[in-house]
Amino acid sequence: MAGDCWHCRAHFFGHIVSSPKYGCCDGIFFGGLLLAFGALAGVAKLLMWAVRRFFPQRLSFIWRQSLANLYRPNNQTLTLTLSLGLGIFLISTLFLTQNTLLNQVALTDSGNQPNLVLFDIQIDQREAIENDIREAGLPILQNVPIVTMRLKSIAGRTVDDILQDSTSNIPRWALSREYRSTYRDSLVSTEEIIAGKWIPRVESVNDTVPVSLEEGIAADLGVNIDDELVIDVQGVPIPARVASIRKVNWQRVQPNFFVLFPAGVLEEAPQFFVLVTRGIATSFGAGSTNGGA
């Protein structure tokens, strides 16, 4: 029974380390964790052997009694060593995590990085808010239009059919969610094309629209370059083609998007805006005109 239990544990940890789901970094983490526990167990065994082998007979009774408890039957040396090592490991992890977060915050707040985002700005509010920002002496780093939409079909299959297909590996959230996308004729500093070609503008809205997908959502949807989509923009189906795939840095304080349209398509669609600026921390904070996007 004990042998089966250890076999199951070994199989479980082996699956975690080797499974592609967890990735190489997770495998290294669990492998290092197992190695650390093995090292602690080795130290405990070595300590018990050394005390038994080189037992100091000339010490006082209290010392001899205490040291003998390290190797006597039913001793807790191994358990205490592992517990102490785990405690030190957790404290060290918290310390390193704190330093990492502080460094990221310091990096975000340095230079001309944005630190103030205003969400859900309506079209009739846009000009007044821009004037208020300029009068406050703050720069307008981005003023991004956002259009809500949903997926209607992927590679000729409707979303409803895919959702009913029990063999599909596409996450349900990626199919049924509402996408908040934008349009522009250029990439921003947080984006990099890793496949295909970025098309900045289209001249005719009647043609299939070349869109750019973020690499993560493209992988979740199982689409590649030149795959066809139909995107429902608030009741209007728009045929689209995956023209490029982007790598996006999501850690920057600015709007980033799963789906990016070229200019010339969505300008007349119902939309709201997100304004990004850099404010003084003592005077400004993240705000929303209508309670958030």
N, C-alpha and C positions, 0 to 999 in steps of 0.2 A: 504493500500500500504506500509506504513512504517512498519507495523507488518510483512508483507511478506518479506521485505528487511532484517529485523533483524533475521527472521527465517532462511533465506538463509545464512546469515553470521554465525549464530550459527551452522547450518548444515555443512558449509564449515570447520570451525575450529574444529568441532567435528570429521569430517572425517579425518582431518590431524592428530589429536591426536590419534585416534583409528586405523587408517589404518596400517596394517603390512608393507606396502611399506616403510613407513618412519621410522619404528622401534621404540623401546622403548625410546631411547635417544632423538629422535626428538619429541616424544610425551611429554616427560618431559620438553623439551625446550619450546614448544608452550604452554604447561600448565603453566609453570613458567612465560612466557611472559604475558599470559592473567591474571594471578594472580597479576603481577606487575601493569598492567594497571588498574585492579580493585582496587588495593590499592591506586594508585594515584587518581583515580576518587573519592574514599572514602575520601581521605584527602581533595580534593577540596570541596566536599559537606560539610564536617565537618567544614572547614574554613569558608564557607559562612554562615552556621548556627551559628557558634560561634560569628562571627562579628555582625550578625543581633541580636542575643540574648543578647550579652553583649556589645552593642555599646557604646563606650566612648563619652558621650555627652560633657565632659568638654575640649576635645581637640580643637585645633584651627580649623578654617574653612578648611584649606588645608588638614589636616589629616582626618577630618570627611568626606570631599568630596571624598577623595581617598579611604577610607575604605568602604564607601557606594557603590562605583562602583563595589565592589566585589560581591554584591548580588542583585543589581538592575536588572530589566528586560533587556534581551539581553546582559548580562555580558559575559565576555570571561574567567572567572576564571577557568572553567573546561578545556577549550582548552589550556590555557597557562600552567596550571599545568601538563597536559599530555605532552605538547611539551617540557617543562623543564625537566620532568622526562625522556622522550625519549632521549633528548640530553645527559643527564648525563649517561644514560644507554649505548649509543653508544660510548662516550668517555671512559667509564670504560671498555667496550669490547675491544676497540683498545689497551688500556693500558695492559690488561690481555693477549691479543693475542701477543703483542710485547714481553712481558716477556716470554711467552711460546715458541715463535720462537727462542729467544735468548738462552733460556735454552737448546733447542734441538740442536742448532748450537754448543754451548759449549760442550754438551755431545758427539756430533759427532766428534768434534775436539780433544777430550781427549784420553789419553791412546794410544793404537795402532790401533785406528779406521782408516780405509782407507779414503783418501780424494783426491785421484788422480786416474782417470780411463782413459785408452787409448783404444779407440774403433777401430774396423775394421782393425785389424792387420792381414795381409795375411800370409800364411804359409811360404813363402820365406822371410818375414820380421821378423818373430818371433825371431829367434836366435839373430839377430843384435840388435833388440830393447831390448831384455833381457840383453844383454851385456851392452848397454848404461845405462839401469836402474841400474845395479850393479855397473858400474863405477862411477855413480853419488852418490853412497853410499845409495841407497834406497832399501828397501826390496821388493821382489815380493810376495805379499800376495795371489794373485790368478792369474792364467793364464787360462782363461776359453774358451774352444772351443764352437762355436755357429754354429748350423746347421739350415737352414731355411726349413720350411715344412708347409703343409696345411692339414686340415682335409678332408678326402674323404668320410667317412661314420661313422655313430654312431649307434650302436646296430642294424646293418643290413640295415639301411636306409641311402641312399646317401645324401650328403649335398645338392645337387640340389633338391632332392625331399622335404627335410625339408624346404628349402627356399621357395618353391612353396606352401607349406602347410600354409594356412592363420590361422589355429588354433594352430600352434606351438608357444610356449612361449620362445623358444630359441632366444636370441638376434642375429640379423643378423651379427653384427661385430664378434661375437664369432665363427660363422660358416665360414665366408668368409675371415677372416684376415689371414695374413701370420704369423705363429708362429716362433719365434726364440728360439730354445731349445738347451739343452746341454746334455751331458752324463758324468757320473762318477760313481765310486763305493762306494761313501760315501756321507752323508749329510753334509751340512755346518751349521754354528752356527745360521743362520737366518731361519732354517727349522726345523719343528717338525712333525712327523707322528702322525696324529690324527685318522686315520682309515686304516685298511688293514695292509700289511707288506711290508716293503722296501726290494726289491731284488737288491743287488748291482751289480750283474754280470750275464750274460747269456753265455752259452757255445756254443749254436748253433743259428745262425741267421735265420735258417729256421723255428724255432718255433715261436709261438705267443709271442711277446715281452711284458713283464710286465713293464708298465710305471707308473709313479707317477704324479698325477695332483694336482695343487694348489686348495685349498678348494673353492675359489671364482669361478674359471673357471669350476670346477666340478659341482657346483650348477647352473651356467648359462647354461651349456650343458645338465643338467639333468641326469648326469651319476653317478653311484655308483660303489662300489667294484665289480670286475669281469665283468663289462660291457665291450663289445668289441668295438674297434675302428679300422678304417683303416686310416693310416696316410700316406699322399703322401710326401715323402722326395725327392723333386726335380725330380719328374717323376717316382720314384720307390715306389709302394704301399707296406707298411709294416703293417701286421696285429698286433694289439696291444690289451692288456687287462689292465684295470685299476686295478693295484695291490695295490696301496696305495693312500691316499689323505694327502696332507701336509698343514700345517699352515705356512705361510711365513711372515716374518717381512720385509715389503717393505720400511721401513724408513732407513735402513742401506745403506750406499754408497757402494754397490757392486752388481754384477749381480744376479738377482733372476729370476725364470722361472715359467711359467704356466705348462709346460710339461717337465718332467725330465726322461731321458732314463738311463737304467743301462749301465755299461761298456760292451763292446763286440758286439755292434751293429752298431754304427755310426762312428767308427774310420776312415773308408775309404770314408765317404761321403764328398762332397765339404763343406768346413767350413772356418770360420775366427775366430780370437781370440780377447778376451777382457782381458786386463791386468790391475790388480788392485794393487796399491801400496800406500804408505804414503809419501807425499812430503812435503817440506818446503814451506809454503804459499808464501813467498817473492820471491821464485825462480821458482816455478812450478805452473801450472794450469791444469785444465782438458784439455786433448788434443785428437786429432784424427789423424791417419796416412793418411786416405783418405777421410776426410770430415765427419766422423761420421758413425755410424752403421745404 
